[in-house]
């Protein structure tokens, strides 16, 4: 299963998808695109404590974990 | 709960005026003669209105069957006992006696103010609870990324060390991010856009991931606030 971890005002919310299901991928991809359209940045991550980040622009259906970060600003 | 449920009934047993009550309850219990209230407010100590020996209103003793204004306000849960012994759980209750319409109008305004204050307090409390829950969730996510031991250090210090491609940073919960240079520390202001209202630790997570993977982007966004000389010993932080 793939997992999108989205940072929101409620803490992180998670969206899962099944890499073997086209419908599941389409739904997750739609959400991914929506968020990138709002200025979110997506990274492949591992929440197992290892640095494994890489910036992604296209939805990777076979990624295990994606972290989506809201737009950052300078203060 | 709603404040629209104002009802009126004559306090027939006492016949001291018109009773206007608003019970924000699971059940209707606006007829005073049948309801025993147990509770206390800041200025009011009362038991049962019709049977009580003493009722105090703003420090003034009101005897049973006295004509006068009765005002009560409760914003806590309590049990009310109906005449038929049915127990009701009440969240909040407002009630008053009035001699005339003028009294009623003025008291209703007072109630409106109290009710508004009550709702604001409730909203603030709910907001605080939601914020705390979101922060806990964010800390759990950070814990998955850095491990339990380092999370404990973060919880104690509110700081985490992050290594970017070219520099090292101290990302602080709810404060400036510090870039460590050769002989100084530079304070940088960069954070998640506040319209997203993310918990503070989500900001730490975001900066950690961004600095580790896209340091240039962060530096491009960040405003340099100031700098100070590098201390002999860096403060304790997670992931040092």
Contacts between the chains, C-beta under 8 A, distances in Angstrom:
chain1	res1	chain2	res2	distance
A	5	B	141	6.9
A	7	B	138	7.8
A	7	B	192	7.2
A	7	B	196	7.7
A	7	B	198	5.5
A	7	B	202	4.5
A	7	B	205	6.7
A	7	B	206	6.2
A	8	B	196	7.1
A	8	B	198	6.7
A	9	B	134	6.4
A	9	B	196	6.2
A	9	B	197	4.0
A	9	B	198	5.8
A	9	B	199	7.6
A	10	B	130	7.3
A	10	B	133	7.6
A	10	B	134	5.1
A	10	B	137	7.2
A	11	B	133	7.0
A	11	B	134	4.0
A	11	B	135	7.2
A	11	B	136	7.2
A	11	B	137	2.8
A	11	B	138	4.8
A	11	B	141	7.3
A	11	B	199	5.8
A	11	B	202	6.8
A	12	B	137	6.1
A	12	B	138	6.7
A	12	B	141	5.0
A	12	B	202	7.2
A	39	B	193	7.8
A	41	B	210	7.2
A	41	B	214	7.5
A	43	B	209	5.4
A	43	B	213	5.8
A	45	B	145	7.5
A	45	B	209	6.4
A	47	B	141	6.9
A	47	B	144	3.8
A	47	B	145	5.4
A	48	B	144	7.3
A	49	B	144	7.5
A	49	B	145	6.3
A	49	B	146	6.3
A	49	B	147	5.0
A	51	B	212	5.9
A	53	B	209	5.7
A	53	B	212	5.5
A	53	B	213	4.0
A	54	B	213	6.5
A	55	B	213	5.7
A	55	B	214	5.7
A	67	B	205	7.7
A	67	B	209	6.0
A	69	B	192	7.3
A	69	B	205	7.9
A	69	B	206	4.4
A	69	B	209	6.4
A	69	B	210	6.7
A	70	B	192	4.9
A	70	B	193	6.0
A	70	B	196	4.3
A	70	B	198	6.4
A	70	B	206	7.3
A	71	B	192	7.3
A	71	B	193	4.8
A	71	B	196	7.7
A	72	B	190	5.9
A	72	B	191	6.6
A	72	B	192	5.9
A	72	B	193	6.9
A	72	B	206	6.6
A	72	B	207	7.9
A	72	B	210	6.7
A	72	B	217	8.0
A	72	B	218	7.1
A	72	B	221	5.5
A	73	B	190	7.2
A	73	B	191	6.7
A	73	B	192	7.8
A	73	B	193	4.9
A	73	B	194	7.9
A	73	B	221	6.5
A	74	B	189	6.0
A	74	B	190	5.3
A	74	B	221	4.7
A	74	B	222	5.3
A	74	B	223	4.2
A	75	B	189	3.1
A	75	B	190	6.5
A	75	B	191	6.0
A	75	B	223	5.7
A	75	B	225	7.8
